[in-house]
Amino acid sequence: MRTKIVQGLLGCAMMMAIPAGAQIPAGMAPGSLGRNDPMPIRPDYMRTRAVISPVIHPDRRVTFRLNAPEATDVRLTGHVIGAKMHWLSPERTLPMTKGADGVWSITLGPLEPEIYPYSYMVNGAGVSDPGNRINLVEVPGDKPAYYDPQDVPHGDVRMVVYHSKATNSVRYLRVYTPPGYDESKQRYPVLYLQHGGNCCEYSWMEQARANTILDNLIAEKKARPMIVVMALGARSGPSEGLGPVPSQREGFKPPPGRQSNYDPGNLFEVDLLTGIIPFIDRKFRTLANADNRALSGLSQGGIQTVTIGLRHTDVFHWLVPMSAGAENQGDDQFMKISEDIFANPEPLKKNLKLLHFLVGREDVLYEPDKRLAEKLQSLGVKLTFQALPGMHEYKVWRRGLYETAPLLFR
C-alpha cells in the first residue's frame, strides 16, 4: 500500500515547536538526578525495545513480554484474554510473572487465527507495549485470512488535509481510492466510514485493515469499487487534528449547545454534511448523489450513523451502524433521542436502500441496538439485524466490513 501525502508538510512546523532544551521545574536542578553530564540509560532499561513481544509459537500459543524491572505488578489485558477482560479493571486482567532479569511474561493459547488487541497494566496504570506500537498480534492460520494482503491490485490510502469551518480546525481525512483510480476517468460511489470513540480517522486502516479487505473483495468482484472516506469524528475541536488542541489550553470553553454523539445537529454532523461531503465531491471523482453514498461506523461511529443517517436519508441511502452506542454505558439513549424519527418514519421507508445493524453477540450494546432495530421494524422500516461472535471489538467490525461492503451500491 502506498500512502500519498496530498497536502501539507508538518516537519518544519513541528521542529519549530520543540523547545531548545527541557524545562526544569522551579527548585530542581540537573544535579538532582545525580550528575550534570548527559547520563546513559541504565543497562536494564536499554533492552526495553530489544525485548521481542509478542512471540508467536508454531502451535499458535503466544508469549507476551515486558521489560519492567522496578514494577511490582504487571498484568495483561485486552480482547486477547477473552470475554471477561476489561481494559481498566485489574480484577479482569491476567497476572504476568517476573523473571530474574526484570522481564515479565505470560503465555496464552493456543489461540484461534485472528488479530488480537492487547495492552498491559503496570502497577495499576495502563501501558502500551514499547516494542509494538499498535498493540496488535496476528495469530496466523493455515492460509491467508480475508484481511491479509493478497497478490491482487491494491488501492491507495491518501492523507488529505481539509479546513473544517464547523469545528474551526484543520484536520486530516484518510481517503481510500480503489485499484486503478489514477489511471481511469471513472466515477465511484463513496462510503463514509467512521471510527470509534477511543481513536481517530486512521483506526479503520491500522486496526481493521479496511483497505486490504476492500482490495481483496474488489479483486474477487464481490464488492463494487468504491471510495472510502474516514473522517475525524470528534465534535468539539481539533482533537487529533492539526495544530494546537484548544481543549488542552487553560481557560478553554466547550462550544455552545449539546454536543454528544447522540445530539442531532452537533458539530461533527454539521462538518460532515456541509464541509466534508462537498469537499470530497469536489476533490475526487465521485458519484455525488444519495444512491451512491453510504454511511457506516463502529461504536461512536455507529452512533453517528444512526443519529445522522436516519435524519438525512436524502443524503445517504445506505446505512450500516456497527455496535452503535457508548460501551461504558450500555444504555438505551437511542429510544429517547430518536422520538422525532419514530414520529415520521416515512423518509426511511421511501429512501433507504439498506439499513443493516451489526453488533457482537457478547457486546453490552447488543440489546440496545436490537431494541432500536425492533422499534424501527414495528414502524414499517425495512432493515436487517446481524449478530456476529464477539464483544465490542475489532474482530466484529473487521468481519462486519467484509460482510457488508458487498451489500453496498447494488
PEFEN-V919757 format. One record per helix or strand of 3 or more residues. SS is the DSSP state (H for helix, E for strand). FROM is the first residue (numbers start at 1). TO is the last residue. If there is no record, write none. Layout:
SS|FROM|TO / SS|FROM|TO
This chain:
E|3|5 / H|11|17 / H|30|33 / H|43|46 / H|48|50 / E|62|67 / E|74|77 / H|79|81 / H|90|92 / E|103|108 / E|114|117 / E|119|122 / E|125|127 / E|136|139 / E|156|164 / E|169|177 / E|188|194 / H|203|206 / H|210|219 / E|226|231 / H|246|248 / H|267|283 / H|290|292 / E|293|298 / H|300|309 / E|318|322 / H|333|337 / H|339|343 / H|346|351 / E|354|360 / H|366|378 / E|384|388 / H|394|407
